[in-house]
């Protein structure tokens, strides 16, 4: 495992940005018997959650071990608390940063494959939302999406009123991020809107993996989103297991998601229902 922390200037965000990278390209031994090293490395853009940063995944999960096992490279951007959305109201383009600029920068800097089938995106909570939204906004870039405990809150925003704070943030914050909350679910900020457009235009849609703990406060919106994808004829794999909204669940199920993506026979044996 190789570990990098970097800074470069983002035109989409109009400022220097920080990122973390974990690469699988310096294994001293053990690759000769691993079939994942008979192909190019896959590149996974892994997004943090609300109140997190680009180091969260590296600090809280054994990304080096996972990278070496599956021959994947992880690239961790810093999305602040902005749900990875382009925001006309703030002038910041987080979706375009993560889904286009950051991908292009890392491909050029690290000499990565530019193939869609070698490029994945994933994340937890706010980053789960961001990974789904970004994958559907840039379906020509990402072949697979691994969304864990996704904060799929978009359909409930219209019911918020000034003074309706919740444990995460207040009305003003959600307005700052999503714009007019009464109309947010009707805009491209809603992954469902993007899916409907892709289906209507008969575009290729990234393969979808979702996981959420059965005791997680976000289990119902995740189940609802899976039902929505089913209604649109979009295949999606959804794994539920005991767990809450924490890294104990996410550490386990980032591996589950990569097993789904890269070892489908193993996944089928372990999760056949």
C-alpha angles and dihedrals in degrees: 000000000000120000125202135177116195147173129207137161115265117207089194091059098028094229144069113287132201127223140173125219131193115190132190096207102102104059110149095202144347100064097101092076096040113094091204089073092061089077137045116284117266116234119222122193102205120196128206127223136248113307090015136107142205094286097055097092093043093050097043104036133045094248093161093058091044092048091051094046096052100025093239133142118221122211116189118194126190110244097174109210096309103111089239092277133142103244119197088184092062101029090235122123105201095160092052090045095053099033099042119005098042092044092050092046095050093044090054097040098045099030094242130175112270093205119121091223090058095050123082135170129205143157150159130257106325085011090052088056089045094050093052094044093046093046092053092044092051104028091154089063105043125056098184139018127205109196119184125192088339119206094229094171099139098105093053097052094086090067094058120104133185108287093026097121121171132197091272105045146324138267092265092056094052090048090050091052103036103024118219102019093203090062102029095101090056095056136077087267085080113080088210091062090052092049092051090052092050091049093047091049092045091235125162110265123208116252109262130220120177132180132179135168117250090230094046115118087228097056095104098053089046091052090047092052091051088052089049092053089049090052090053093049091246111145114232134167114220121189122190124186138157109290148103134232099294146099092265086071096037095049089055098043101045082066090046090052094049090047088054090049100042108019104038094163091054091046092051091053094047098042105029109138 
